[in-house]
Amino acid sequence: MEWRKSFNEYDADNSGDMDVIELRPALSKLGINLSTPALSSIVLRYSNKNGRVSQDDFVQMSCRIISSHAAYVSQGEKPFTLDGYIMSSVYT
């Protein structure tokens, strides 16, 4: 519910989807701060043909990022940076 609330708060035009400019602060409010390349990779994976992310995709994206972060933290030896790990894991 918190993720849906965040989505609705940052969907400035109430269109039911958001662009990258709206997406970054919405993820940041949830404690997810990504580099521009990582965010771009995630947007490529989860956005529609117009480059916008729906509410359902936002929730799915948030779940994937958080689970990827947890997996990264649990690894002993880290051959990737966190951003690199997230970018590679969004396509699996």
C-alpha positions as CSV (number, residue, x, y, z in Angstrom):
1,M,0.0,0.0,0.0
2,E,2.9,2.4,0.7
3,W,4.2,1.9,-2.8
4,R,0.9,2.6,-4.4
5,K,0.5,5.7,-2.2
6,S,3.9,6.9,-3.2
7,F,3.0,6.3,-6.9
8,N,-0.2,8.3,-6.6
9,E,1.5,11.1,-4.8
10,Y,4.1,11.6,-7.5
11,D,1.9,11.0,-10.5
12,A,1.6,14.7,-10.9
13,D,-0.8,14.7,-13.8
14,N,-3.0,11.8,-12.4
15,S,-2.6,9.9,-15.7
16,G,-2.1,6.5,-14.0
17,D,1.5,6.3,-15.2
18,M,4.6,8.2,-14.6
19,D,7.6,9.4,-16.6
20,V,11.2,9.3,-15.4
21,I,11.0,12.8,-13.9
22,E,8.2,11.6,-11.6
23,L,9.7,8.2,-11.0
24,R,13.0,9.2,-9.4
25,P,11.4,11.1,-6.4
26,A,8.8,8.4,-6.0
27,L,11.4,5.8,-5.6
28,S,13.5,8.1,-3.4
29,K,10.6,8.5,-1.0
30,L,10.7,4.7,-0.6
31,G,14.4,4.8,0.2
32,I,15.4,3.7,-3.2
33,N,18.1,6.0,-4.6
34,L,19.6,4.9,-7.9
35,S,22.2,6.3,-10.3
36,T,21.0,7.6,-13.6
37,P,22.3,4.6,-15.6
38,A,20.6,2.1,-13.2
39,L,17.3,4.1,-13.3
40,S,17.5,4.2,-17.1
41,S,18.0,0.4,-17.3
42,I,15.0,-0.2,-15.0
43,V,12.8,2.2,-17.0
44,L,13.8,0.4,-20.2
45,R,12.7,-2.9,-18.6
46,Y,9.4,-1.7,-17.0
47,S,8.1,1.2,-19.1
48,N,5.6,1.0,-21.9
49,K,6.3,2.1,-25.5
50,N,5.9,5.7,-24.5
51,G,8.5,5.4,-21.8
52,R,6.0,5.6,-19.0
53,V,5.6,3.3,-16.0
54,S,2.1,2.1,-14.8
55,Q,1.3,1.7,-11.1
56,D,1.4,-2.1,-11.3
57,D,4.8,-1.9,-13.0
58,F,6.0,0.6,-10.4
59,V,5.1,-1.9,-7.6
60,Q,6.8,-4.8,-9.5
61,M,9.8,-2.6,-10.1
62,S,10.1,-1.7,-6.4
63,C,9.9,-5.3,-5.4
64,R,12.6,-6.3,-7.9
65,I,14.9,-3.4,-6.8
66,I,14.5,-4.3,-3.1
67,S,15.0,-8.0,-3.6
68,S,18.1,-7.3,-5.8
69,H,19.4,-5.0,-3.0
70,A,18.9,-7.7,-0.4
71,A,20.6,-10.3,-2.6
72,Y,23.5,-8.0,-3.2
73,V,24.0,-7.3,0.5
74,S,23.9,-11.0,1.4
75,Q,26.7,-11.8,-1.0
76,G,30.1,-12.2,0.6
77,E,32.4,-11.3,-2.3
78,K,31.0,-8.6,-4.5
79,P,32.2,-8.6,-8.1
80,F,29.7,-5.9,-9.0
81,T,28.8,-2.5,-7.7
82,L,25.3,-2.2,-6.3
83,D,24.1,-0.3,-9.4
84,G,25.7,-2.9,-11.7
85,Y,24.1,-5.7,-9.8
86,I,20.7,-4.0,-10.0
87,M,21.1,-3.3,-13.7
88,S,22.0,-6.9,-14.5
89,S,19.3,-8.4,-12.2
90,V,16.3,-6.5,-13.6
91,Y,16.5,-8.6,-16.8
92,T,16.4,-12.0,-15.1
